[in-house]
Amino acid sequence: MRLLVIGAAGRTGLHVVDSALSAGHAVTAFVRRPEALGGQREGLTVVRGDVLDATSVAAAMAGHDAVASVVGVKGREATTVFSAGTANILAAMGQHGVRRVVALSTAGLDPDVEMPLAQRLVSNYIVARMLRNLYEDQARMESELAASDTDWTIVRAALLTEKPATGNYRTAVGDRLKRPERISRADLAAYIVACLGDAETYRKKVMIAY
């Protein structure tokens, strides 16, 4: 598979690139800072661009079979990176006939997830308020994907950690998990790559956690 990874230089994106290369895919890393990817590796092409620049997204999209969008932001200010970036990705996919996209979102968008009372209070009333601007734009991103005619999958991840991959995680396709507390970026990336070819996840939201 020829995979375009948007946000490849981020903390999760780097793991997605590694997982995709390990799985034998040809990977194009779309990044603002190519130096963040380190040296060249077999199967890896690095393209400089910005997800908010529709022209650079469209140019990078040509010749690919699928897209993994793992865009992130720094800070908690109001943003349109997720929604506007996704609009550019979807437009480029339409232009080049690419149908498959997997986009990273957050389990924090589901306030009804089953969890201990104390954790629910922290998640819904403290974390949700702190990350309100990000959550609002991620919700807009999810709506854009759901309204598209692509074979999309939205991966709603629990709290992300930097721990090594375990290969032992839970997913719920089109449903929610009980007590979705944490997931390592390495395990999250492995799942994103693994689900690219899984038609059961098409046009579905998937929650992932330990």
C-alpha positions, 0 to 999 in steps of 0.5 A: 500500500502507498500510504500518505501520513499527514502529521508524520513528524508528531509524537504519534505520527512518528510511530505511524511511520515506523509501523507502516514501514515495518508492515511493508508499506511505501510511506510518504511522510507529509511534514512541515519540518522534514528534519524531524524524521531523521535520516532516510529509510527504505520505503520512506519519502518525505514531503514538506507541506502544511495541512492548511495549505490545500495546494501542498496537500493536493500535490502530496496526495497524488499516487497514494492508496490511503491516508492516515491523518494524525494531525496535532496542535500545541497549546489549547487555543482555538484552532481550525487545524483539525477541521480545515486540515481535514477539509483539504485532505478530503478535497485532495482525495476527491481530486486524486481518487483516493478513498481510504482515510483513517483519522485520529480523534479523541475518546474525550468527545464521548461524555457517556463512556463508562468509567469510575465516578471520580475519573468521569468528573475529571474527564467531563468537567476539568479535562473537557474544559481545558481542552474545549477548543481542541475538542470543538475542532475535532468534533467538526473534523469528525462531522466533515469525515462522516459527511464525506463519501470516503471510506473513513475511519475515526479512531478515538484514542484514550489518554496517550502515553509514551510507553512501549507497544504491548500489542494488548489493547482493546477496540470497539468498532462503532461502539464504546469501551468500558473504562478507556483510560490509556493507550500508548502512542506505539500501540495506537499507531500499530492499530491505525496501520492495521485497520487501513485494510479492514473494511469492517471499520469503514465509515465507523468510529473506533474507540481504542484503549487498554 
